Amino acid sequence: MENIGVLVFIDANCYLDFYRIPRGKSLLTFLLEQQDYIFITKQIVEEVQRNKLQEAKRFLTKLPEKLAEPDVPIPDHLLKIPGKTADNLHKTLEAIKQKIQSVKANLKKATVETLKAISSSEDEVSKALAPLFDRAVAHTPEEIHRARDRKERGNPPGKQKDSLGDQLTWEQLLSHCKGKFKLWVISKDSDYCIKHDDKRFLNPFLYEDLMRLSQTIQEVFCFDNLLKGIEDFVKVTGVKADQLPTAEESKEIKEELDTLPPLGWLPQGMDDANYIVLQNIQHARRYRAAFPSQ
């Protein structure tokens, strides 16, 4: 390890993003190159394991829906085209439609095989993350006691209706931060960081925790985009990074991560149909924000 005074913390939702984006291979390789600096708990691993199959199912089953079949009626009474040309157009459109139907069928078949692999953690993402996840840190009795006290007092991170996961992970992170000088927190959860424009700021309560208990932390960097966070870590620390995505790959991956729905998994009681409606609403809001005059 080149720099033992730095640490990267990645929330469970960011690992689950690998099951929700089209281009994840180069990001995965880049992430794992920095795994010696990443702090991960057994609680985070368990959250990923509990939710990865559902997230992958939701993502993969929507892929065929994005392949729109051509529905272009040829107005032969308006267009000045010979009958033979019109016939050729109809045949071409029908061939395209059949090809798309074939691709959809193959996608559905591949989805079944992929979900089967994810169910047994034999998929490519699970196998790639395994060395990192195998290093996950277990909590101590003292840490779970402090986590319960944190939850009972209503202190972040975590919400009252949720399990003890976030509180426990934070207590473990506090223990592990002793002797560290710089910390990267990569999470989409507003319990950890508050976003303003393109910047994120650590919750003041959590900042005070770090200053009081670590006594050495000098800077905290917050991100909600995994690639942006790891790129910043490499830039600031100067650690070895031979697996950087290309500029074009980086742009595409960042856009994909930024446009993902903000929910990590379904809220309690919400089915897939309602989830899709919610996603459509969120996409429409982002579109209106980007193009207010349209």
C-alpha positions in Angstrom: 0.0 0.0 0.0 1.5 3.3 -1.1 -0.4 5.7 1.2 -1.7 4.2 4.5 -3.1 7.6 5.7 -6.0 7.6 3.3 -9.3 5.7 3.2 -12.3 5.2 0.9 -15.7 4.3 2.2 -18.3 3.1 -0.4 -22.0 2.7 0.6 -23.8 -0.5 -0.4 -26.0 1.3 -3.0 -22.9 2.2 -5.0 -21.9 -1.5 -5.2 -25.4 -2.3 -6.3 -25.0 0.1 -9.2 -22.9 -2.5 -10.9 -26.2 -4.5 -11.4 -28.0 -1.4 -12.8 -25.8 0.1 -15.5 -24.9 -1.0 -19.1 -21.2 -0.2 -18.9 -19.6 -1.4 -15.7 -16.5 -3.5 -16.7 -13.9 -0.8 -16.8 -15.3 0.9 -13.7 -15.1 -2.5 -11.9 -11.5 -3.0 -12.9 -10.6 0.6 -11.9 -12.3 0.2 -8.5 -10.6 -3.1 -7.7 -7.2 -1.6 -8.5 -7.7 0.6 -5.4 -9.2 -2.1 -3.1 -6.3 -1.9 -0.6 -7.6 1.6 0.3 -11.3 0.7 0.5 -12.9 0.0 3.9 -15.8 -2.4 3.7 -17.9 -4.1 6.4 -19.7 -7.4 6.5 -22.9 -5.4 6.9 -22.4 -3.7 3.5 -21.6 -7.1 1.9 -24.8 -8.5 3.4 -26.8 -5.6 2.0 -25.4 -6.1 -1.4 -26.0 -9.9 -1.3 -29.6 -9.3 -0.2 -30.5 -6.9 -2.9 -28.3 -7.6 -6.0 -30.6 -10.2 -7.5 -33.7 -8.0 -7.3 -31.8 -5.0 -8.7 -30.4 -7.1 -11.6 -33.8 -8.5 -12.4 -35.3 -5.0 -12.5 -32.6 -3.7 -14.8 -32.3 -6.7 -17.1 -36.1 -7.2 -17.6 -36.5 -3.7 -18.9 -33.8 -4.0 -21.6 -36.1 -5.7 -24.2 -38.7 -3.0 -23.6 -36.2 -0.4 -24.9 -36.0 -2.1 -28.3 -38.9 -0.5 -30.1 -40.3 -2.3 -33.0 -40.9 -0.2 -36.2 -44.5 0.9 -36.7 -44.2 3.1 -39.8 -47.3 2.9 -42.0 -46.4 3.7 -45.6 -49.0 6.2 -47.1 -49.0 4.8 -50.6 -51.8 7.3 -51.5 -49.6 10.2 -50.7 -46.0 9.2 -51.4 -45.1 9.2 -55.0 -43.5 5.8 -55.0 -43.9 2.8 -57.4 -45.7 -0.2 -56.1 -42.5 -2.3 -56.1 -40.7 0.3 -54.0 -43.5 0.4 -51.5 -43.4 -3.4 -51.3 -39.7 -3.3 -50.6 -40.2 -0.8 -47.8 -42.8 -3.0 -46.2 -40.5 -6.0 -46.5 -37.6 -4.1 -45.0 -39.7 -2.9 -42.1 -41.0 -6.4 -41.5 -37.4 -7.8 -41.5 -36.3 -5.2 -39.0 -39.3 -6.0 -36.8 -38.5 -9.7 -36.9 -34.8 -9.0 -36.1 -35.8 -7.0 -33.0 -38.1 -9.7 -31.9 -35.2 -12.2 -32.2 -32.9 -9.9 -30.2 -35.6 -9.5 -27.5 -36.0 -13.3 -27.2 -32.2 -13.7 -26.9 -32.1 -11.0 -24.2 -34.8 -12.7 -22.2 -32.9 -16.0 -22.4 -29.7 -14.3 -21.4 -31.5 -12.6 -18.5 -32.6 -16.0 -17.1 -29.1 -17.4 -17.3 -27.6 -14.2 -15.7 -30.1 -14.2 -12.8 -29.3 -17.8 -12.2 -25.6 -17.0 -12.0 -26.2 -14.0 -9.7 -28.4 -16.2 -7.4 -25.3 -18.4 -6.7 -22.8 -15.4 -6.9 -21.3 -17.0 -10.0 -21.8 -13.9 -12.2 -18.9 -11.8 -13.3 -19.6 -8.9 -10.9 -19.9 -11.1 -7.9 -16.7 -13.0 -8.8 -14.8 -9.8 -9.4 -15.9 -8.2 -6.1 -15.2 -11.4 -4.1 -11.6 -10.5 -3.2 -12.7 -7.1 -1.8 -15.8 -8.6 -0.1 -13.7 -11.3 1.5 -11.8 -8.6 3.4 -15.0 -7.2 5.0 -14.6 -6.3 8.6 -16.9 -7.8 11.2 -18.3 -5.5 14.0 -17.3 -5.8 17.6 -19.8 -6.0 20.6 -18.8 -2.4 21.5 -19.6 -1.1 18.0 -23.0 -2.7 17.8 -23.8 -1.3 21.3 -22.8 2.2 20.1 -24.9 1.7 16.9 -28.0 0.8 18.9 -27.5 3.9 21.1 -27.1 6.0 18.0 -30.3 4.7 16.5 -32.3 5.2 19.8 -31.1 8.8 20.0 -32.1 9.5 16.4 -28.6 10.4 15.2 -27.4 9.8 11.7 -26.8 7.9 9.6 -29.8 5.6 9.1 -33.6 6.1 9.5 -35.7 5.0 12.4 -37.8 2.6 10.2 -34.7 0.9 8.8 -32.5 -1.8 10.3 -29.4 -1.1 12.3 -27.1 -1.3 9.2 -26.1 2.3 8.6 -25.5 3.0 12.2 -23.4 -0.1 12.6 -21.3 0.6 9.5 -20.6 4.1 10.6 -19.4 3.0 14.0 -17.1 0.6 12.4 -15.8 3.3 10.1 -15.1 5.6 13.0 -13.0 2.8 14.6 -11.1 2.3 11.4 -10.5 6.0 10.7 -8.1 6.3 13.6 -4.7 7.4 12.3 -6.1 8.3 8.9 -5.7 11.8 7.4 -8.0 11.9 4.4 -11.4 10.1 3.9 -13.5 9.7 0.8 -17.2 9.0 1.5 -19.0 7.7 -1.6 -22.8 7.4 -1.0 -26.1 8.6 -2.4 -27.7 8.5 1.0 -28.6 12.0 2.3 -28.0 10.7 5.8 -24.3 10.8 5.0 -24.0 13.8 2.7 -26.0 16.7 1.5 -25.8 17.7 -2.2 -25.8 21.3 -3.5 -25.3 21.7 -7.3 -22.5 19.3 -8.1 -21.0 19.3 -4.6 -21.6 17.1 -1.6 -21.0 17.9 2.1 -20.7 15.6 5.0 -23.5 15.8 7.6 -22.2 18.1 10.4 -23.1 15.5 13.0 -21.0 12.9 11.3 -18.2 15.4 10.7 -18.1 16.1 14.5 -17.9 12.3 15.1 -14.9 12.0 12.9 -13.1 15.0 14.4 -13.7 13.8 17.9 -12.9 10.1 17.5 -10.3 9.9 14.8 -8.4 13.0 15.9 -6.3 12.8 12.8 -8.7 13.3 9.9 -7.9 16.5 8.0 -10.1 16.3 5.0 -13.3 14.6 4.0 -14.3 14.3 0.3 -17.9 13.4 -0.5 -19.3 11.9 -3.7 -22.5 10.2 -4.9 -21.0 9.0 -8.1 -18.6 6.0 -7.7 -16.4 6.8 -10.7 -16.1 10.5 -9.8 -15.2 9.5 -6.2 -12.5 7.0 -7.2 -11.0 9.4 -9.8 -10.8 12.1 -7.2 -9.1 9.7 -4.8 -6.5 8.9 -7.4 -6.0 12.5 -8.3 -5.6 13.8 -4.7 -3.4 10.9 -3.4 -1.4 10.2 -6.5 -1.7 6.4 -6.0 -0.9 4.0 -8.8 -3.8 3.8 -11.3 -3.1 1.9 -14.4 -6.7 0.9 -15.1 -8.3 4.3 -15.6 -11.2 4.3 -18.0 -10.7 6.2 -21.3 -12.1 9.7 -21.4 -15.0 8.5 -23.5 -15.7 5.6 -21.2 -15.5 7.8 -18.2 -18.0 10.3 -19.6 -20.5 7.5 -20.5 -20.2 5.8 -17.1 -20.6 9.0 -15.1 -23.8 9.9 -17.1 -25.2 6.4 -16.5 -24.5 6.6 -12.8 -25.9 10.1 -12.6 -29.2 9.2 -14.3 -29.9 6.1 -12.2 -33.0 6.3 -10.0 -32.1 7.5 -6.6 -33.6 4.5 -4.9 -31.3 1.6 -4.1 -34.1 -0.9 -4.0 -37.9 -1.0 -3.7 -39.4 0.7 -0.7 -41.4 -1.6 1.5 -44.8 -2.4 -0.1 -43.9 -1.1 -3.6 -44.2 -3.6 -6.4 -42.3 -3.5 -9.7 -45.1 -1.9 -11.6 -45.2 1.1 -9.2 -41.5 1.3 -9.2 -41.4 1.6 -13.0 -44.0 4.4 -12.8 -41.9 6.2 -10.2 -38.8 5.9 -12.4 -40.7 7.4 -15.4 -41.8 10.3 -13.2 -38.2 10.9 -12.1 -36.9 10.7 -15.6 -39.5 13.3 -16.7 -38.5 15.6 -13.9 -34.9 15.4 -14.9 -35.8 16.1 -18.5 -37.9 19.2 -17.6 -35.0 20.4 -15.4 -32.6 20.1 -18.3 -34.9 21.6 -20.9 -37.2 24.0 -19.0 -38.5 25.7 -22.2 -39.8 22.5 -23.8 
